[in-house]
Amino acid sequence: MKTQFLSALTISAALGLASVSTGALAAESDKLLGAVAPSAQADRTVSLTGGTSKVLVNWGETVNFLAANGQKFTVKFDGVRSAFNLQDLVPAAALNRPVDVYVRGGLSKLGA
């Protein structure tokens, strides 16, 4: 009986830590890359055609993206990293291939 209780307690603790870790990773990702934002806040729209492999944006800019697969999503680029794969930030179904993002002006905007 004591062993079952300890096993249940260990599993509960592990699940609790896993959910905290997942939330922390999402928050850390927002700080590093930027964040998905409401489309009404967009400064411009970029169409991602089948041949689009990279996009250049400005730090602090909010961009509506129209993917070739018909998906739409909006990103505010206010993170620390100046280059990353857009797939690392957007929902899995939103983009079915890598698109490199290059963010201009990030370090100067952060005071570094």
Secondary structure per residue as TSV (DSSP state, phi and psi in degrees):
chain	resnum	aa	ss	phi	psi
A	1	M	-	360.0	-44.2
A	2	K	H	-63.3	-38.9
A	3	T	H	-65.2	-41.6
A	4	Q	H	-63.4	-41.2
A	5	F	H	-62.9	-45.0
A	6	L	H	-65.1	-38.5
A	7	S	H	-64.0	-43.5
A	8	A	H	-64.4	-40.8
A	9	L	H	-64.5	-42.2
A	10	T	H	-63.2	-43.6
A	11	I	H	-64.1	-44.1
A	12	S	H	-60.9	-42.7
A	13	A	H	-64.4	-42.2
A	14	A	H	-63.8	-42.5
A	15	L	H	-65.3	-39.1
A	16	G	H	-63.0	-44.5
A	17	L	H	-64.8	-38.0
A	18	A	H	-62.9	-41.1
A	19	S	H	-69.7	-36.6
A	20	V	H	-65.7	-42.1
A	21	S	H	-63.1	-41.6
A	22	T	H	-62.4	-43.9
A	23	G	H	-63.7	-39.4
A	24	A	H	-65.9	-39.2
A	25	L	H	-64.6	-41.1
A	26	A	H	-63.3	-42.7
A	27	A	H	-65.1	-40.8
A	28	E	H	-64.9	-39.8
A	29	S	H	-60.5	-42.2
A	30	D	H	-60.3	-40.7
A	31	K	H	-68.1	-36.4
A	32	L	H	-80.1	-41.2
A	33	L	H	-107.5	-39.2
A	34	G	-	132.7	-158.4
A	35	A	E	-153.9	151.6
A	36	V	E	-66.2	137.8
A	37	A	-	-132.6	165.4
A	38	P	-	-66.1	140.0
A	39	S	G	-63.5	-25.9
A	40	A	G	-66.0	-18.5
A	41	Q	G	-87.7	-0.6
A	42	A	-	-67.5	140.6
A	43	D	S	-86.9	-28.5
A	44	R	E	-160.9	172.7
A	45	T	E	-122.8	137.7
A	46	V	E	-123.4	127.5
A	47	S	E	-90.3	126.2
A	48	L	E	-97.8	98.4
A	49	T	-	-79.6	175.0
A	50	G	T	-58.8	-24.4
A	51	G	T	-97.1	-0.7
A	52	T	-	-72.6	121.3
A	53	S	-	-116.8	-14.7
A	54	K	E	-151.9	155.1
A	55	V	E	-137.7	137.3
A	56	L	E	-107.0	126.1
A	57	V	E	-130.2	167.4
A	58	N	E	-101.1	146.7
A	59	W	T	-60.8	134.4
A	60	G	T	88.9	-11.0
A	61	E	-	-76.4	145.8
A	62	T	E	-113.6	126.1
A	63	V	E	-124.7	130.2
A	64	N	E	-81.3	132.5
A	65	F	E	-115.0	135.8
A	66	L	E	-114.1	106.5
A	67	A	E	-79.6	155.3
A	68	A	T	-61.2	-25.5
A	69	N	T	-83.8	7.5
A	70	G	S	91.8	-7.8
A	71	Q	-	-72.9	147.1
A	72	K	E	-125.1	138.6
A	73	F	E	-155.5	158.8
A	74	T	E	-128.2	136.6
A	75	V	E	-130.1	135.7
A	76	K	E	-100.9	120.3
A	77	F	-	-94.1	85.7
A	78	D	-	-131.5	25.8
A	79	G	S	-88.0	-174.4
A	80	V	S	-87.1	-37.3
A	81	R	-	-72.7	141.4
A	82	S	S	-99.4	-6.0
A	83	A	E	-152.8	134.8
A	84	F	E	-167.6	168.9
A	85	N	E	-83.5	125.6
A	86	L	G	-57.6	-28.7
A	87	Q	G	-61.7	-23.3
A	88	D	G	-71.4	-13.5
A	89	L	T	-113.7	-34.3
A	90	V	S	-92.3	162.2
A	91	P	-	-56.4	146.9
A	92	A	G	-52.5	-42.0
A	93	A	G	-78.3	-10.4
A	94	A	G	-73.7	-28.5
A	95	L	-	-144.8	120.3
A	96	N	S	-98.9	16.0
A	97	R	S	-159.6	160.1
A	98	P	-	-67.6	138.3
A	99	V	-	-136.4	117.0
A	100	D	E	-78.4	134.9
A	101	V	E	-110.6	132.9
A	102	Y	E	-118.4	121.9
A	103	V	E	-105.5	118.7
A	104	R	E	-85.7	139.9
A	105	G	T	82.5	6.0
A	106	G	H	-62.2	-49.0
A	107	L	H	-67.2	-38.6
A	108	S	H	-68.0	-32.4
A	109	K	H	-72.1	-26.6
A	110	L	T	-90.6	1.0
A	111	G	T	83.3	11.9
A	112	A	-	-93.5	360.0
